Amino acid sequence: MSDSRRGDRAKHDSLARALVPLLVGVLLLTACGGVATPPSQPPGSATAPPTLVRPTPVVAVKPCHAGRLTVGDLRAIDANWQVGVRAATERARRWRADARLVSLRVACQPLEPQFRWQGTFYAESAQSFFLSDTGQTRPAEVEPANVPTLPMDRISFSEFQRSLARAGYADDAELSPTSGVMVRLNTPLDPFGPPGIPEDVVYHVAIEGSGEERDLFVSAADWTLYDYTS
């Protein structure tokens, strides 16, 4: 056998030896079922999309919605009282040009979800008091110097509401419809409120609860609650 033939045979044998392991590997993969694939999910096991929890819409409640004021309504009063007092003052000035505001009472309009502004005015020229919501007058049996004027810059119904909230009165606590919210100046010559309450603008409401009515006074001097129980 020539040298060239012996060389070709050697190459053929070498190639055969190299292919044998590859063929064995292919046979083993075929016997094991081929290349592994990820297991499929059983029917009905698909992941459900997350449930979206939508917040319940908050329904705004109008002030005086049930014909009665609540503690929470005091914030709405604070946003509107200047307009109400301005209208009341215009009516009082048509009565007497020197009319000045002495006290303010806020209640609900009958059968309407609106505030009722009841200003009490005093006119020295008439020596009388004037009620702005009804137009009624009554004689003043006091000296003009003893009739205080309600200072507008000392009024804050929002601070009054916060004072009641600190004392534990929730926004839905109802105020007595007969008293509403009364605002007056407490002075030695014209006292308003329980003994010991500071001299300043004083707020009064009556709140019913646990079978009793509580008369609550708050002074703008310190926003402290003074409680009377009747």
Backbone as CSV, one residue per row, in Angstrom:
resi,resn,N_x,N_y,N_z,CA_x,CA_y,CA_z,C_x,C_y,C_z
1,MET,0.856,-1.206,0.000,0.000,0.000,0.000,0.886,1.248,0.000
2,SER,0.507,2.163,-0.880,1.359,3.357,-1.004,1.179,4.266,0.208
3,ASP,2.124,5.173,0.308,2.062,6.113,1.436,0.836,7.008,1.356
4,SER,0.403,7.417,0.126,-0.765,8.307,0.003,-2.033,7.616,0.441
5,ARG,-2.176,6.330,0.113,-3.384,5.607,0.523,-3.415,5.426,2.041
6,ARG,-2.236,5.090,2.579,-2.205,4.952,4.027,-2.577,6.274,4.720
7,GLY,-2.201,7.407,4.178,-2.537,8.718,4.769,-4.023,8.989,4.691
8,ASP,-4.667,8.668,3.533,-6.108,8.901,3.406,-6.884,8.044,4.384
9,ARG,-6.418,6.783,4.558,-7.133,5.890,5.479,-7.026,6.392,6.926
10,ALA,-5.878,6.922,7.250,-5.686,7.432,8.614,-6.607,8.617,8.890
11,LYS,-6.752,9.498,7.861,-7.651,10.642,8.024,-9.088,10.178,8.183
12,HIS,-9.477,9.142,7.399,-10.846,8.636,7.475,-11.137,8.052,8.843
13,ASP,-10.170,7.295,9.375,-10.358,6.696,10.707,-10.454,7.771,11.787
14,SER,-9.645,8.804,11.637,-9.657,9.882,12.640,-10.988,10.619,12.635
15,LEU,-11.535,10.862,11.416,-12.822,11.548,11.311,-13.948,10.705,11.897
16,ALA,-13.879,9.394,11.650,-14.912,8.496,12.180,-14.903,8.493,13.698
17,ARG,-13.684,8.455,14.263,-13.593,8.472,15.722,-14.159,9.785,16.302
18,ALA,-14.019,10.903,15.607,-14.533,12.193,16.097,-16.046,12.277,16.014
19,LEU,-16.647,11.618,15.019,-18.094,11.687,14.833,-18.847,10.774,15.776
20,VAL,-18.191,9.717,16.260,-18.891,8.743,17.110,-19.492,9.407,18.361
21,PRO,-18.757,10.219,19.118,-19.366,10.838,20.311,-20.555,11.735,19.981
22,LEU,-20.475,12.442,18.835,-21.582,13.310,18.453,-22.836,12.514,18.163
23,LEU,-22.671,11.392,17.451,-23.821,10.545,17.140,-24.430,9.962,18.407
24,VAL,-23.567,9.574,19.339,-24.064,9.015,20.606,-24.881,10.062,21.367
25,GLY,-24.394,11.320,21.364,-25.121,12.381,22.058,-26.481,12.640,21.448
26,VAL,-26.548,12.636,20.100,-27.832,12.852,19.439,-28.812,11.756,19.782
27,LEU,-28.309,10.498,19.804,-29.178,9.371,20.141,-29.709,9.490,21.573
28,LEU,-28.853,9.949,22.482,-29.293,10.079,23.875,-30.370,11.158,24.020
29,LEU,-30.201,12.270,23.315,-31.216,13.325,23.380,-32.539,12.855,22.820
30,THR,-32.462,12.093,21.727,-33.693,11.577,21.122,-34.402,10.627,22.059
31,ALA,-33.626,9.795,22.740,-34.222,8.815,23.662,-34.879,9.503,24.853
32,CYS,-34.339,10.666,25.253,-34.895,11.372,26.422,-36.036,12.313,26.058
33,GLY,-36.454,12.309,24.827,-37.606,13.144,24.444,-37.220,14.471,23.849
34,GLY,-35.992,14.664,23.465,-35.588,15.895,22.796,-35.185,16.971,23.782
35,VAL,-35.010,18.153,23.251,-34.580,19.279,24.071,-35.699,19.666,25.048
36,ALA,-35.329,19.889,26.315,-36.329,20.197,27.350,-37.010,21.529,27.072
37,THR,-38.312,21.561,27.271,-39.103,22.790,27.117,-39.818,23.073,28.425
38,PRO,-40.071,24.334,28.722,-40.760,24.646,29.990,-42.148,24.055,30.016
39,PRO,-42.561,23.518,31.171,-43.890,22.893,31.263,-44.985,23.918,31.029
40,SER,-45.991,23.495,30.303,-47.128,24.379,30.048,-48.037,24.418,31.266
41,GLN,-48.708,25.579,31.461,-49.613,25.711,32.601,-50.872,24.900,32.366
42,PRO,-51.351,24.242,33.388,-52.590,23.480,33.235,-53.745,24.406,32.902
43,PRO,-54.755,23.881,32.232,-55.907,24.721,31.867,-56.542,25.374,33.098
44,GLY,-56.906,26.628,32.956,-57.610,27.327,34.038,-56.714,27.883,35.112
45,SER,-55.368,27.813,34.954,-54.484,28.295,36.004,-53.869,29.644,35.663
46,ALA,-54.423,30.341,34.677,-53.888,31.644,34.303,-54.102,32.646,35.449
47,THR,-53.124,33.510,35.654,-53.199,34.493,36.733,-54.244,35.557,36.414
48,ALA,-55.204,35.745,37.324,-56.267,36.727,37.100,-55.725,38.136,37.310
49,PRO,-56.183,39.106,36.534,-55.722,40.485,36.734,-56.169,41.007,38.092
50,PRO,-55.366,41.880,38.719,-55.743,42.399,40.043,-57.035,43.207,39.981
51,THR,-57.821,43.081,41.048,-59.078,43.824,41.136,-58.802,45.254,41.566
52,LEU,-59.267,46.205,40.791,-59.070,47.609,41.115,-60.149,48.068,42.093
53,VAL,-59.714,48.535,43.249,-60.641,49.031,44.264,-60.801,50.531,44.057
54,ARG,-61.966,50.935,43.618,-62.213,52.349,43.368,-62.766,53.012,44.631
55,PRO,-62.199,54.154,45.016,-62.693,54.818,46.229,-64.137,55.280,46.071
56,THR,-64.864,55.198,47.167,-66.250,55.662,47.161,-66.281,57.180,47.051
57,PRO,-66.990,57.710,46.081,-67.007,59.165,45.933,-67.605,59.850,47.154
58,VAL,-66.957,60.944,47.564,-67.433,61.704,48.716,-68.510,62.684,48.251
59,VAL,-69.669,62.570,48.845,-70.782,63.445,48.488,-70.764,64.662,49.408
60,ALA,-70.600,65.825,48.826,-70.563,67.054,49.614,-71.954,67.358,50.166
61,VAL,-71.995,67.622,51.457,-73.261,67.938,52.118,-73.359,69.446,52.269
62,LYS,-74.440,70.011,51.782,-74.625,71.449,51.877,-74.925,71.848,53.317
63,PRO,-74.475,73.031,53.715,-74.833,73.520,55.051,-76.350,73.630,55.191
64,CYS,-76.834,73.387,56.381,-78.276,73.440,56.675,-79.062,72.429,55.843
65,HIS,-78.412,71.322,55.421,-79.102,70.376,54.531,-80.305,69.736,55.205
66,ALA,-80.286,69.629,56.529,-81.421,69.051,57.248,-82.194,70.114,58.025
67,GLY,-81.957,71.367,57.702,-82.650,72.445,58.398,-82.037,72.832,59.725
68,ARG,-80.872,72.224,60.057,-80.207,72.544,61.314,-78.725,72.740,61.066
69,LEU,-78.149,73.642,61.835,-76.714,73.852,61.746,-75.968,72.723,62.439
70,THR,-74.774,72.439,61.944,-73.878,71.491,62.590,-72.562,72.194,62.896
71,VAL,-71.740,71.531,63.694,-70.423,72.099,64.011,-69.608,72.292,62.736
72,GLY,-69.707,71.344,61.803,-68.970,71.466,60.550,-69.409,72.642,59.702
73,ASP,-70.658,73.091,59.863,-71.155,74.233,59.089,-70.455,75.534,59.462
74,LEU,-69.787,75.557,60.606,-69.119,76.786,61.032,-68.041,77.212,60.042
75,ARG,-67.412,76.243,59.365,-66.405,76.606,58.357,-67.054,77.323,57.175
76,ALA,-68.231,76.841,56.762,-68.946,77.507,55.668,-69.437,78.887,56.100
77,ILE,-69.835,79.014,57.356,-70.240,80.328,57.865,-69.066,81.298,57.796
78,ASP,-67.877,80.813,58.138,-66.697,81.668,58.123,-66.404,82.204,56.725
79,ALA,-66.731,81.409,55.704,-66.469,81.819,54.322,-67.529,82.778,53.785
80,ASN,-68.649,82.921,54.499,-69.768,83.710,53.956,-70.282,84.818,54.865
81,TRP,-69.820,84.874,56.112,-70.453,85.783,57.063,-70.279,87.258,56.687
82,GLN,-69.167,87.614,56.071,-68.959,89.020,55.729,-69.986,89.508,54.711
83,VAL,-70.322,88.634,53.745,-71.352,88.991,52.770,-72.701,89.141,53.468
84,GLY,-73.006,88.217,54.386,-74.269,88.288,55.113,-74.374,89.525,55.977
85,VAL,-73.280,89.878,56.661,-73.293,91.066,57.516,-73.396,92.334,56.672
86,ARG,-72.758,92.330,55.506,-72.839,93.508,54.638,-74.284,93.766,54.202
87,ALA,-74.988,92.698,53.838,-76.387,92.855,53.427,-77.252,93.309,54.602
88,ALA,-76.988,92.756,55.793,-77.756,93.156,56.978,-77.492,94.617,57.329
89,THR,-76.243,95.047,57.179,-75.893,96.435,57.487,-76.577,97.402,56.526
90,GLU,-76.659,97.024,55.261,-77.342,97.886,54.289,-78.808,98.089,54.666
91,ARG,-79.465,97.026,55.135,-80.864,97.167,55.561,-80.970,98.059,56.795
92,ALA,-80.031,97.874,57.732,-80.069,98.676,58.957,-79.797,100.151,58.669
93,ARG,-78.901,100.427,57.728,-78.585,101.825,57.411,-79.735,102.508,56.679
94,ARG,-80.553,101.719,56.002,-81.755,102.314,55.407,-82.756,102.707,56.497
95,TRP,-82.673,102.009,57.625,-83.526,102.353,58.770,-82.992,103.604,59.460
96,ARG,-81.702,103.569,59.854,-81.031,104.719,60.453,-79.583,104.730,59.957
97,ALA,-79.142,105.902,59.560,-77.794,106.003,58.988,-76.703,105.715,60.012
98,ASP,-76.994,105.918,61.303,-75.976,105.692,62.333,-76.085,104.302,62.963
99,ALA,-76.806,103.400,62.327,-76.955,102.043,62.888,-75.603,101.331,62.916
100,ARG,-75.326,100.662,64.024,-74.078,99.898,64.169,-74.388,98.519,64.731
101,LEU,-73.598,97.550,64.307,-73.859,96.151,64.668,-73.473,95.880,66.117
102,VAL,-74.405,95.291,66.858,-74.176,94.958,68.260,-73.943,93.458,68.433
103,SER,-74.734,92.652,67.737,-74.587,91.200,67.850,-75.004,90.555,66.534
104,LEU,-74.552,89.313,66.352,-74.869,88.569,65.134,-75.309,87.162,65.512
105,ARG,-76.440,86.758,64.962,-76.925,85.393,65.148,-77.055,84.750,63.774
106,VAL,-76.522,83.538,63.662,-76.586,82.792,62.404,-77.425,81.545,62.629
107,ALA,-78.405,81.334,61.778,-79.262,80.153,61.840,-79.490,79.664,60.413
108,CYS,-80.424,78.735,60.246,-80.777,78.225,58.924,-82.080,78.863,58.465
109,GLN,-82.172,79.122,57.174,-83.420,79.615,56.608,-84.478,78.518,56.692
110,PRO,-85.715,78.861,57.001,-86.773,77.846,57.038,-86.960,77.190,55.672
111,LEU,-86.897,75.878,55.650,-87.159,75.079,54.451,-86.146,75.309,53.334
112,GLU,-85.011,75.933,53.635,-83.989,76.160,52.615,-82.608,75.871,53.193
113,PRO,-81.720,75.229,52.387,-80.357,74.968,52.864,-79.476,76.209,52.724
114,GLN,-79.850,77.267,53.420,-79.110,78.524,53.376,-79.004,79.107,54.777
115,PHE,-77.992,79.955,54.951,-77.825,80.617,56.239,-78.783,81.807,56.364
116,ARG,-79.145,82.072,57.594,-79.972,83.237,57.907,-79.154,84.149,58.813
117,TRP,-78.887,85.360,58.331,-78.061,86.310,59.066,-78.971,87.259,59.839
118,GLN,-78.900,87.189,61.152,-79.765,87.994,62.011,-78.906,88.972,62.809
119,GLY,-78.746,90.163,62.259,-77.953,91.180,62.932,-78.818,92.066,63.807
120,THR,-78.322,92.343,65.005,-78.981,93.309,65.886,-78.168,94.598,65.848
121,PHE,-78.812,95.677,65.442,-78.145,96.974,65.285,-78.718,97.971,66.287
122,TYR,-77.874,98.924,66.636,-78.302,99.989,67.545,-78.087,101.334,66.859
123,ALA,-79.068,102.207,67.009,-78.956,103.563,66.479,-79.226,104.552,67.600
124,GLU,-78.233,105.373,67.888,-78.408,106.360,68.956,-79.463,107.388,68.581
125,SER,-79.574,107.679,67.294,-80.559,108.671,66.858,-81.986,108.227,67.146
126,ALA,-82.202,106.919,67.203,-83.545,106.395,67.476,-83.664,105.809,68.866
127,GLN,-82.526,105.708,69.568,-82.520,105.074,70.887,-83.238,103.724,70.822
128,SER,-82.927,102.960,69.781,-83.621,101.689,69.556,-82.670,100.666,68.943
129,PHE,-83.095,99.410,69.068,-82.418,98.302,68.400,-83.229,97.901,67.171
130,PHE,-82.527,97.416,66.165,-83.151,97.022,64.901,-82.701,95.610,64.549
131,LEU,-83.672,94.726,64.235,-83.366,93.360,63.820,-83.379,93.300,62.297
132,SER,-82.243,92.986,61.712,-82.099,93.105,60.262,-82.922,92.095,59.481
133,ASP,-83.179,90.915,60.028,-83.881,89.884,59.252,-85.392,90.091,59.246
134,THR,-85.926,90.724,60.291,-87.381,90.927,60.369,-87.788,92.388,60.232
135,GLY,-86.840,93.301,60.455,-87.173,94.722,60.407,-87.815,95.243,61.676
136,GLN,-87.905,94.416,62.705,-88.521,94.841,63.959,-87.584,95.772,64.729
137,THR,-88.175,96.637,65.519,-87.405,97.534,66.379,-87.912,97.418,67.810
138,ARG,-87.041,97.738,68.746,-87.446,97.772,70.155,-86.648,98.871,70.845
139,PRO,-87.257,99.529,71.807,-86.580,100.634,72.486,-85.347,100.145,73.250
140,ALA,-84.342,100.984,73.287,-83.132,100.675,74.045,-83.215,101.356,75.402
141,GLU,-83.155,100.575,76.453,-83.265,101.118,77.804,-81.891,101.192,78.460
142,VAL,-80.894,101.510,77.670,-79.523,101.625,78.176,-78.920,102.913,77.635
143,GLU,-77.856,103.347,78.288,-77.127,104.513,77.808,-76.377,104.150,76.521
144,PRO,-76.344,105.043,75.561,-75.643,104.743,74.309,-74.196,104.306,74.510
145,ALA,-73.522,104.894,75.496,-72.121,104.538,75.735,-71.965,103.109,76.235
146,ASN,-73.040,102.539,76.759,-72.973,101.175,77.286,-73.313,100.109,76.246
147,VAL,-73.623,100.541,75.034,-73.950,99.586,73.970,-72.686,99.322,73.154
148,PRO,-72.103,98.139,73.259,-70.848,97.869,72.551,-71.084,97.607,71.063
149,THR,-70.076,97.892,70.274,-70.103,97.587,68.846,-69.299,96.315,68.597
150,LEU,-69.866,95.408,67.843,-69.191,94.139,67.567,-68.017,94.376,66.605
151,PRO,-66.780,94.071,67.034,-65.622,94.300,66.161,-65.506,93.216,65.084
152,MET,-65.551,93.631,63.822,-65.509,92.674,62.719,-64.174,91.931,62.636
153,ASP,-63.085,92.619,63.026,-61.765,91.999,62.882,-61.490,90.948,63.947
154,ARG,-62.408,90.727,64.862,-62.219,89.725,65.914,-63.087,88.489,65.688
155,ILE,-63.726,88.417,64.539,-64.647,87.308,64.275,-63.955,86.233,63.445
156,SER,-64.031,84.987,63.903,-63.507,83.840,63.153,-64.315,82.600,63.534
157,PHE,-65.226,82.227,62.672,-66.018,81.028,62.936,-65.192,79.759,62.763
158,SER,-64.121,79.827,61.967,-63.243,78.660,61.810,-62.517,78.353,63.110
159,GLU,-62.031,79.396,63.789,-61.379,79.175,65.085,-62.380,78.640,66.099
160,PHE,-63.596,79.125,66.033,-64.643,78.619,66.926,-64.878,77.135,66.673
161,GLN,-64.933,76.736,65.401,-65.123,75.319,65.059,-63.969,74.478,65.592
162,ARG,-62.740,74.980,65.456,-61.584,74.219,65.949,-61.624,74.076,67.470
163,SER,-62.109,75.093,68.159,-62.234,74.996,69.622,-63.215,73.896,70.009
164,LEU,-64.343,73.811,69.297,-65.316,72.751,69.572,-64.752,71.382,69.214
165,ALA,-63.982,71.303,68.124,-63.390,70.023,67.722,-62.392,69.543,68.768
166,ARG,-61.591,70.448,69.310,-60.637,70.054,70.355,-61.359,69.535,71.592
167,ALA,-62.563,70.019,71.828,-63.350,69.562,72.983,-64.099,68.266,72.693
168,GLY,-63.954,67.729,71.475,-64.558,66.438,71.153,-65.853,66.496,70.375
169,TYR,-66.237,67.669,69.897,-67.489,67.788,69.147,-67.208,67.608,67.657
170,ALA,-67.788,66.543,67.080,-67.548,66.203,65.679,-68.304,67.147,64.753
171,ASP,-67.947,67.084,63.474,-68.578,67.966,62.489,-70.083,67.755,62.385
172,ASP,-70.544,66.525,62.635,-71.977,66.253,62.475,-72.787,66.535,63.738
173,ALA,-72.151,67.053,64.785,-72.895,67.415,65.999,-73.843,68.567,65.675
174,GLU,-75.121,68.394,65.990,-76.129,69.391,65.625,-76.270,70.470,66.699
175,LEU,-76.440,71.697,66.224,-76.655,72.821,67.123,-78.146,73.028,67.329
176,SER,-78.496,73.524,68.481,-79.907,73.787,68.772,-80.448,74.831,67.795
177,PRO,-81.573,74.536,67.133,-82.118,75.497,66.162,-82.659,76.764,66.811
178,THR,-82.986,76.697,68.088,-83.533,77.883,68.752,-82.460,78.918,69.080
179,SER,-81.224,78.468,69.216,-80.147,79.404,69.557,-79.231,79.696,68.376
180,GLY,-79.042,78.724,67.485,-78.132,78.932,66.370,-76.730,79.227,66.871
181,VAL,-76.062,80.171,66.220,-74.738,80.633,66.658,-74.859,82.117,66.992
182,MET,-74.566,82.455,68.222,-74.653,83.850,68.658,-73.245,84.396,68.885
183,VAL,-73.011,85.620,68.401,-71.719,86.285,68.578,-71.976,87.667,69.167
184,ARG,-71.345,87.930,70.320,-71.501,89.227,70.980,-70.200,89.605,71.653
185,LEU,-70.092,90.865,71.969,-68.930,91.342,72.712,-69.242,91.294,74.204
186,ASN,-68.350,90.686,74.964,-68.512,90.591,76.412,-67.761,91.746,77.068
187,THR,-68.503,92.618,77.730,-67.898,93.763,78.421,-68.462,93.838,79.838
188,PRO,-67.795,94.565,80.736,-68.328,94.690,82.099,-69.715,95.325,82.139
189,LEU,-69.998,96.272,81.225,-71.297,96.938,81.216,-72.348,96.153,80.439
190,ASP,-71.905,95.221,79.617,-72.845,94.393,78.853,-72.298,92.964,78.802
191,PRO,-72.367,92.257,79.941,-71.753,90.925,80.011,-72.483,89.907,79.142
192,PHE,-71.695,88.971,78.620,-72.251,87.877,77.821,-71.384,86.649,78.042
193,GLY,-71.980,85.607,78.628,-71.242,84.388,78.916,-71.178,84.108,80.398
194,PRO,-70.610,82.969,80.768,-70.527,82.582,82.180,-69.506,83.426,82.927
195,PRO,-69.575,83.429,84.243,-68.592,84.174,85.035,-67.172,83.672,84.751
196,GLY,-66.256,84.600,84.661,-64.862,84.231,84.448,-64.427,84.189,82.998
197,ILE,-65.346,84.273,82.061,-64.961,84.245,80.658,-64.303,85.583,80.301
198,PRO,-63.216,85.573,79.531,-62.501,86.819,79.226,-63.360,87.819,78.455
199,GLU,-63.031,89.072,78.638,-63.718,90.139,77.904,-63.190,90.177,76.470
200,ASP,-64.045,89.865,75.541,-63.692,89.845,74.119,-64.935,89.399,73.367
201,VAL,-64.777,89.151,72.079,-65.875,88.562,71.321,-66.138,87.159,71.860
202,VAL,-67.395,86.857,72.141,-67.772,85.556,72.698,-68.775,84.886,71.764
203,TYR,-68.552,83.587,71.538,-69.437,82.771,70.697,-70.244,81.844,71.592
204,HIS,-71.498,81.619,71.207,-72.347,80.713,71.983,-73.126,79.796,71.061
205,VAL,-73.158,78.503,71.419,-74.030,77.520,70.771,-74.566,76.599,71.857
206,ALA,-75.646,75.914,71.549,-76.195,74.882,72.430,-76.219,73.577,71.647
207,ILE,-75.635,72.533,72.229,-75.549,71.230,71.571,-76.237,70.199,72.446
208,GLU,-77.125,69.443,71.835,-77.846,68.406,72.562,-77.086,67.091,72.475
209,GLY,-77.081,66.356,73.599,-76.422,65.064,73.626,-76.617,64.387,74.956
210,SER,-76.805,63.057,74.911,-76.996,62.260,76.131,-78.162,62.779,76.963
211,GLY,-79.215,63.226,76.291,-80.409,63.645,77.000,-80.326,64.996,77.663
212,GLU,-79.292,65.760,77.376,-79.165,67.082,77.969,-78.654,68.074,76.929
213,GLU,-78.889,69.327,77.187,-78.427,70.386,76.292,-77.311,71.148,76.976
214,ARG,-76.217,71.290,76.271,-75.049,71.958,76.829,-74.877,73.316,76.157
215,ASP,-74.822,74.341,76.968,-74.539,75.689,76.476,-73.028,75.886,76.470
216,LEU,-72.490,76.126,75.298,-71.044,76.230,75.131,-70.675,77.650,74.729
217,PHE,-69.723,78.223,75.455,-69.236,79.570,75.172,-67.742,79.501,74.887
218,VAL,-67.300,80.261,73.917,-65.876,80.348,73.580,-65.521,81.816,73.406
219,SER,-64.444,82.234,74.075,-63.978,83.614,73.952,-62.845,83.689,72.934
220,ALA,-62.878,84.725,72.093,-61.807,84.924,71.119,-60.497,85.320,71.787
221,ALA,-60.535,85.616,73.082,-59.311,85.992,73.787,-58.353,84.818,73.914
222,ASP,-58.882,83.608,74.132,-58.016,82.437,74.303,-58.565,81.183,73.630
223,TRP,-59.738,81.292,72.994,-60.390,80.159,72.320,-60.545,78.964,73.252
224,THR,-60.866,79.281,74.499,-61.117,78.250,75.501,-62.615,78.022,75.620
225,LEU,-63.007,76.759,75.805,-64.420,76.401,75.898,-64.905,76.513,77.336
226,TYR,-66.028,77.190,77.509,-66.697,77.288,78.808,-68.045,76.597,78.663
227,ASP,-68.287,75.616,79.523,-69.435,74.726,79.362,-70.467,74.989,80.448
228,TYR,-71.694,75.252,79.995,-72.842,75.314,80.900,-73.752,74.151,80.551
229,THR,-74.242,73.414,81.543,-75.169,72.315,81.294,-76.526,72.675,81.870
230,SER,-77.562,72.537,81.034,-78.919,72.864,81.504,-79.773,71.618,81.527
